[in-house]
Amino acid sequence: MARFLLLIASAMLLSGCNLVLLNPSGDVASQQGDLIVYATVLMLIVILPVMALTVFFAFKYRQGNKDAAYDPEWDHSVSLEIVVWSVPMAIIVCLAGLTWVATHRLEPYNDLPRVSAETAIDPNVTPLQVQVVALDWKWLFIYPEQDIALVNEAAVVVDRPIEWLITSDTVMNAFYVPEMAGMIYAMAGMETELNAVMNAPGTFEGFSSNYSGNGFSQMRFDLHAMSGEEFDAWAEEVRTDTPILDTAAFEDLSQPSIDHEVTYFGAVEDGLWNRILNMCTGPTDLCNNDMMMVDALGGGGIDGLWNRELYRGLCSADNPEALFAIMRPDLQLQELEILQAMARDPHAVLPSSSTQVD
């Protein structure tokens, strides 16, 4: 009787659960939820018969059933082997195909092909870009188009594509809004990207889904999905009478804090995101991209110091063409391909160097 009552109580508790992953508000998360359902149904084709047969065999061949057939010499059945191996193999093939197609369709770095199942992407609509920095233990959101920044609060426009650019100023975290899309990692010195969309207004919870220390449990934020007019009014409110997110303010934010209050910044210092990404927000820090260019110019030895001074202003992290034109003329024929690879875009149309080498 006690077990029965416990079962009833569990069913009542589960009946009130909000199954966010299977009923999200974003199209990407909705497709991921469908993938979970399809994969579960395919696996149940094996799981349910196995569970049913387990009960059937235990009951039929119990010690007290004298009518059950008893054949101690039986050891093999071709038909049984075909069923036992072919059905799981067919399910594995179906799961592999389903996962392959869905993985490429939901690639987080790709631009969205649609807003929802009924609405295609409008080519005239520019995605809303949000730069995300994981700190100890809070989230910083920078809006370059609106020139604002916030701590532990973000907002997006309903049915407008969102391009999240994500990094970390500390240990690895994972950016996750279950209602919007799957999680993606935030790593120091690296930029990950998540393209998504919200299809319904409301306030949704986001958090870090990768353990990162003492304040991990409080590393949460509210994501507001609203209309375009409401978003403009919200951005204007943030922009009014609030401090500027400059290097000094960021250094203060980078100090560990737990359950940090929501903070608004009405303007953002130029170039701050690139310095955060290249881990050089301090006054004496050497940026990662500059270090890579130093390495490309010969390293930190005598030759490298000479090359750095000789080609200062000609060759930089933002303009590496001089490196090919002056130092490695043998690579000029491959210059465009190399620059495209550096831009991570095989279709990028980049100007070739106009410098001529005799």
Secondary structure by P-SEA (a helix, b strand, c coil): caaaaaaaaaaaaaaaccccccccccaaaaaaaaaaaaaaaaaaacaaaaaaaaaaaaaaaccccccccccccccccaaaaaaacaaaaaaaaaaaaaaaaaaaaacccccccccccccccccccccbbbbbbbcccbbbbbbcccccccccbbbbbccbbbbbbbbbcccbbbbbccccbbbbbbbccbbbbbbbccccbbbbbbbbcccccccccccbbbbbbbcaaaaaaaaaaaacccccccaaaaaaaacccccccbbbbcccccaaaaaaaacccccccccaaaaaaaaaaccccaaaaaaaaaaccccccccccccccccccccccaaaaaaaaaaccccccccccccccc
